[in-house]
Amino acid sequence: GTAATAERILPLLPPGRSTYMFTDVSPVFLKQAKQRFSEYGFLRTSLFNMEDQPEIQGFETGIYDIVIAANVLHAAKDLSVAVRHAASLLRPGGMLLLYEITRANFLGEITTGLLLPNITDCAVRGIQPMASNKTWESVLAASGFGDIQILPRDDQAEAALPDRVLSARYLTNNVRAGAVLPAGCTYQTVWEKRDITGKGAGLGRILLLVNHEDASPFKKKKKK
């Protein structure tokens, strides 16, 4: 897309141990991203359609730590299929991070809603593409995800807005909900104000990766 999400995330990543794959269905946006983010040597770009299986598009499955989809998956004809395709890219314990509007709104229906394809999973979403919190939880769980979080919570003032950030961890038979991930790392949601521009413009609340306090590689050894 327009790379608004990538613009916020790229400055947060350690260049020496990161690879960021920027995807879109249009080569136009890929060309723009290459030019706009040329300073980030770890950026890669590739065409990707969430409606199709990743492996037939040249993607290796089961290797990505995080898949980020900002205001994207609801545009799929079948939401469950799109989520399963995203899940197939993740390694065991990997994270799916979504930004979605989780309730219908009139402005969206008469603007971008007119550009969306006809959905085929009406039994899941009804007649409009925006899935509710409960629907997202159900679809994610059915696709093998656990540790599902949706923010802001309903009891927060920000919940008056229709936008939500969803995070979920891809589970397998060897990775259970709440378990410590390989290499002594786990994912937790931590929300804080952070300024990455150096010019006093804060990004607001963002999702961070946090070392697990019980993970052995991060424990401080006691001095004898």
Secondary structure, DSSP 8 states (H G I E B T S, - for coil): ---HHHHHHGGGS-GGG--EEEEES-HHHHHHHHHHTTT-TTEEEEE--TTS-GGGGT--SS-EEEEEEES-GGGSSSHHHHHHHHHHHEEEEEEEEEEEE-S--HHHHHTGGGGS---S-HHHHTTSS---HHHHHHHHHHTTEEEEEEES-TTSGGGGSSEEEEEEEE-BTTB-TT--BGGGBB------B---SSSS----B----B--TT-GGGS-----
